[in-house]
Amino acid sequence: MSNNLPSHGGTINSIDSSSSKNSLHNHLRNITGSTTSSNMPGNLHNPTSNHQPPSSQSSSSLTSSSNINGPLPDNEYEFPYCEDVNKYTKISKIGQGTFGEVFKAKHSKTRKLVALKKVLMENEKEGFPITALREIKILQLLKHENVVNLIEICRTSSTDPNYKATFYLVFDFCEHDLAGLLSNITVTFNLGEIKKVMQQLLNGLFFIHKQKILHRDMKAANILITRNGVLKLADFGLARAISDIRSDRYTNRVVTLWYRPPELLLGARNYGPPIDLWGAGCIMAEMWTRIPILQGNTELAQLQMITQLCGSITPEVWPGVEKLELFTKMDLGKSQRRRVKEKLKMFIKCDYALDLLDKLLILDPSKRLDSDSALNHDFFWSDPMPQDLGKLLSKYTSSMFEFTTPRRRAAPQAQAGGGPSAPGPHVYHPGHHPGGHQRGPPGRMGTQNSGGQYIDRVF
């Protein structure tokens, strides 16, 4: 599918690691958006602000002198395009991780609820984190109903000469994430509602892939849902642009392990949208199982679990797989047969759902269903039709996030939970915290078998 995607002009690919303190103003000016100078899609600015910098103002005039030798002390920067975060009042912490903390907050004047994602600067010797710059620029580009909305960038301020400014990404607030909802045994999705979740998720993927962006961290914790039932793809900290012009070699150390596709586990460095569709398939199965279906604790164990479900990985079923770096270095066996429908039919009674899942969890990425084809699958065009989520979610007055999921004992007949925290890179957004209450014991409910014992895995 990537070959047919239109170009976005290389805006995201232009980001590099040369973000020094003296160039921070230029980055923030492009990020937050002057009303007179930036032609970036999705320009960020505060429409209520009375501050209108003159169009002739150069980046050098943003500092106290035009002939600076060396970086200024942090308190000398003015950041005219970033408003003070103090206009928001923090309510509660809803996420935390390697790249920062996330807070639910309220605008002091308008009372609008937002999510504040703190950009950690402690590990930066100079300049603004390149990962945060990339995430911001990508979010500027992706303006869509099913993608989380970045409102603006805010910062802290102080007169202390040794003070370092802290920056916050300000998002529209979403009341839940999918992992939190699935962790709550009182939240039950009927088939029409499951179809609506997956339809919105695939719509979001179709849009970002059309904009030539890979998400690279698809999982239930990164799927936000508003109280009105609108789904938002979130956490673009690992997202990257893809190029038709050159053959880029990307890192394969992306996607949380339980949702990582086989091509990445085998060392692929040149990949595209199919990596996100594998994650979509894992999330779709989770709508019924209520826990991740593939819970390996190492990359080899994850591949073994994949082969037990999807069949052995061989050049016969996946032409060219022998060229991947790790294919010959792992003993995965050659006698496993494909059992996706067989193993999942105990949870899923809809034949169309099983067929769609089977096509999303195809080993060969070139044969894996793309988002456009998935949206046209009979699953979405048969009774019951996709059903609005607003009626279901309007009943719940409290937010449900993976980070805030309380430890609970499982109820009988609830679905399985379990497994250790999966290794691999984690990037955080409102509602995600691998160090918090995990889905699976003790953070998620389990299923009781006939002997009264709790099961913590799907297979």
N, C-alpha and C positions, 0 to 999 in steps of 0.2 A: 504493500500500500504506500510505503514511503516514497516510491518513485513518482507518484502522481501528486505529491503534496506541493502546493505553491510556496515560493520563497518568501521569507519575511524581510529580506534585504540585509541579512547578516548582522542585525542589531545586537543580538545576544552574543554571537560569536566574537564580537569586537571586544568583549571584556577580557582583560588580562590581569596579571598579578602586580602591576606597577602602581598600585594605589598608595602613594606616599601621603604624608600629612599635608604637604603643600598642594596636592592635587585633590584633596578631599572635598574642597568647595565645589570643584567642577563636577565631581561625581554626584554630590548631593543636589547640585543644581539640576543635573540631568535626571536624577532619580525623582525628586519631588516636583520638578516641573515649573519653570518660570512661565508665566502666562504670555511671555513675549518671545521666548527664544527656542523652546524645545519642540521638536516635531515627533517625539516618541509617541507611539500609540499608548493610550490610557494614561495621559499625563496626570501626575498627582499634584494637586494644589488644594488649598482650603478655600472654597468658594465664599466663605463668610469673612475671610481676612480682608482688612483694609490696607494691608501692605502691598503696594504695587511697585516693585523695583523698576527704575527706568530701563528701557530696552538697550540703552547704550552702555549699561554697567558691565564692565569686564570682570572676568574671574579674579584678576589681580586686585580689583578695588574691593573685593570682599574681605581682604585682610587689611591690617592697619597700615601697611606700607607696600608700595609697588616694587621695591627693590630689597626683598628679604633674602638674607643669607642664612640658610638653615631653617628648620621648622620653628614655628611659633609655639609658645606655651599653649596648652590646650584651652586655657581660659581666655585667650586672645581671639579665638575664632567666634564669629557671630552667627553663622548658619542662618541667614535670613530666610531660607526656604524651608526650614524645619522649625515648627512651632514647639513651644515648651510642653512637655508631657504632663505638666501639672494641671493642664486644663481638663485632664481626665482623673477621676477618683477611682482607685483600685478597690474592687469589691472582694475578690477571692482569687486564689491561685488555682489554675485549672490545668497546668502542664509544666513540665520541667525536663531538661535534658542537657546534653553536651553543648548545644548551641544556644541555650538560653532558657529563661522562664517565660511562662505565658500566664496572663492575668485577665480575668473578667473585670471590666472597668466601665465607668459611666461618664459621659461628657457632663461637666459641671453645669453648663448652661442649658443645653438642649435635652439632657437626660438620656441621650442615645447610648445604648449598650454597645460596647466594642470589645475586642480581644487585643490585648497588648502583648506582642512578642518581643522580648528583650533580646537585643543583639549583644552577645558576650564579646567584650573587647579585651579581656584579661590576657588572652594568649596572643594578641596582636602587638608586635613590637612597634609598628608604625602603620598608619593608614587604616582604612576601613576594610573589614573582612571580605575577601573576594567572593566567598560563598554567599554572603549576604547580598553583595552587589548583584550577583547573578540571579539570585532568587527575586530580588526587587525588580530587576529589569524584565524578567520573565513574567512576573505578575502584572507588570504594566501592560504587557502585550496581550495577556489573556483576560479579556473582559467578556464574560459569558455567565449566564444564569447558573450553570453547574460548575463554576470555578470560584473558589473563595475570593472575595473582593478586598483588595488592598486599598485602604482609604488614603493614608498619608504616612509620612515618617515623622516621628517626634523625637525630641532629645531632652536631656536634663541640662541644667546650667548651674554655675556656681561662680563666686568671686575668688575662690581659693586658687592660688596660682598653680598648685599641684593637682588640681582637679581634672579628671578625664571625663568627658561627656559620655553619657550612655544613650544609645539610640534604641527606639522602639518602632516596630512595624505595627501599624494600627489596622486591624481588620474589622469588617462587619462581624458581629457576634452571631454564632450559631449555637443553638441550645444543646445539641447532642453530637456525639460521634457514633459511628455504627458499632464500634467495639463496645462502647458503653451500653448502647441499646441492647445488643445481643447478650450482654452480661446480666441483664435484668430479666428475671424469669417471668415477670408480670407483663413484659412487652412481647406480644405474639403477633407475627406478621402472617396474614393470610396470603394465598397465592397471588391475588391481584396486587397486593402491596409489595410483595417480593418483586413482581414484574416491574412495578414503578421504580423501586430502588435501582434495579439493574438497568432499566431504560435510561434513567437520569445519569447513572455512572457511565454508561457507554456513550451517551450524548456528550458528556464532558470529555471523554477520551477522544471521540471523533473530532471535537473542536480543537483540542490541544495538538493532536497529531496533524491536523490540517494546517495549523500554525507552525508545524515543524518542531514541536517540543515533545520530548520524552519526559514522563513523570519520574520514573525510575525508583519509586518507592510506594507502589500500590499495596495497600493493606487496609483492613477494616478500621484501624485507628486513624487513618488519614482520610476517611470519608466523613465529612460533617453533614448534619441534617438539621435544618431549622425547625422551629416549632410548627411552622406551616407546611412542613413536609418537602421542602426544597433541598435537594442534595447538592453538596459542593465538594469538588476535589480540593484537597488542601495539602499543605506541607510540600512546597516545591524546592526545598533546600537541596535536593539531589538532582533536580531537573536540569536537562541540558538541551540545547538546540541540536538538530541534526542537519547535515549538509548534503545537497545533491552534487555540489561542485567537486568536493574532495572526499576521499575515503578516510574518515576520521577513525582513530583508534581510541575508544573510550575505556575507562576503567570498568572492570567487571565486578568490582567490590561495591556493588550497589544492590538495592532491594533487600529488605529484611529477609533473613534466611528462609523462613517458612513460606515465603511468597516468591522466592527467587526461581526463575525459570531454568530449565536444564542447560540452555546454551551458555548462560553466565556461569553456572556451576562447573561447566567444562572449559571455561577460560576464554570464551568469545570476547573479542575486543571491538568487533565491528558489528553492531546490532541496531535494531530499530524498534518501531511501535509494537511488534509482537511481544516484547518483554512485558509491556503493560497489560496486554491482553491475557497473558498467563496469570498475572495477579488478579485480573478481573474474574477469571474462572475460579480461582481459589476463593475469592470473596463471595461469588455466587453460591458455591457449595456451602459456604459458612452460613448463608441465610437459613439453611435447613439444619445443619449440624450444630450451629451456634459456637463452634470453635474452629480454629485452623485445622485443615484436614491433613496437612503434611508437616509434622513436627519433629524434624531432625535436629540433633544438637551439634552436628558437625556438617561440613559440606558433603563429605562422603556419605554420611548417614542420610542426608537430605536427598541425594541422588538415588540412594538405594530405596528410599520410600517412594520416590517418583517412579522408579522402574517397577516396583511392586504394584503400583496403581495403573501406570500408563504403558507398561510393557518394557521389554529390554530395548536399550539404545544401541541400534546397529545401523550400518550403512544401508541396509535394505529398507528400513523404515525411515531413515534420515540420511539421504545421500549427502556426502560431504562432511559428515560428523567426524570422520577419522582425521580430518585436518585440524580439528580443535586441539589446542595445546594439551589438555589433560585427558583426552579420550583414551589414549594408550597407557596412561599412568594409573588408571583406576580399574579395578576388577569389579565390574557391575553385573556380570553374568549375562548369559545370552538366551536363557530359556524362559524368561518371564513373559506371560501373555498379557495383553491389554485387558484391564478389568474395571474401567472407569464406571460404566453403567452398572455392572454387576455389584460393585462395592457400594455405590451411592444409592441404589434403588431402595435400600432399607430405610433411607431418610427421605428420599424424593419420590413421590408417586406420580409426578407429571412426566410423561414420556418426552414431551417437547423440551422440558427443562433438562432432562438427562441427555438428550441429543445435543443441545446447545453447549452444555458443559463438556461433553465429549469432544466437541470441535474447538473449544477454547483451550483445552488441556492436551493439545496435540504436541508431541515431542519436537517435531521438525517445525521451527518457527516460520518457514516459508509456506507451510500448509495450514498454519494456525489461523483461525477465523479473525478477520479484522473487525473494527468497531462498526463499520458501515454494514457489512454482511451480517454481523450479529444482530444489529437493530432491525434487519429485515427478516430475521428468523421467525418461524411460525410461533415460537414461544410467546412473542409479543403481540401476535395477531390472531390469537385463539382465545376462547372463553376460559376463565374470566379475563377481561381486558385489564391492562394496568390501572390500578385504583389509587386515587389521591391519598397521600399519607397524612394530610392535615387532621382528619377526623381521629385517627389513631393517636397521633402525638399531642393533640390539643388537650388530651386527658391528663397529661403529666406536667405538673407545675415545676418540678425540679429537673435541672439539667443532668444528663447522663454522659459522662466522659470516662474513658478507660482510666485516666489518672485518678478520678474521684470515685471509682467504683468501690463500694464498701466490701469488706470481707464478709462473705455470707456462707452459710452452710447450704448445700444443695437441697433442692426439693425433689421428691420422687417424680420421675418421668421427665425432668428437665434434661436438656441435652448435655453432651460430654464437654468437659473442659480440661485443659491440662498442658503439661509440658513445661520445661524450663524456659526461661527467657532466651529467645533465639539470639545467637551471636550475629555480628555483622553490623554495618553502619546504621545509625538511627538519626533521623532528623526530626525535629519536634514542631508541633503546631498546637493550637488550642485543643486540649483533650488527650494528648499523647504523652505517656511517660513510662518507658520500659522499666524504670526503677520503682514504679508505684504498684498499685494493685493489679496484678497480672490476671489475664483471662486464664483459667485453669487453676487448680488448687494452689493457694487458697482463694484466689481472686475470682474464679468463675465456678459456676455450679457444675456438678457432675451428674451422670446418669446412674441410676441403680440398676444392677442386673438382677436376675432372678434370685440370687443368693444374698441380695441386700448390700453388695459391695459397690463402691463408687468406681466408675470407669473414667479415666482422664484422657483418653485418646479416641479418635474416631475409628481407626483401624488397628 
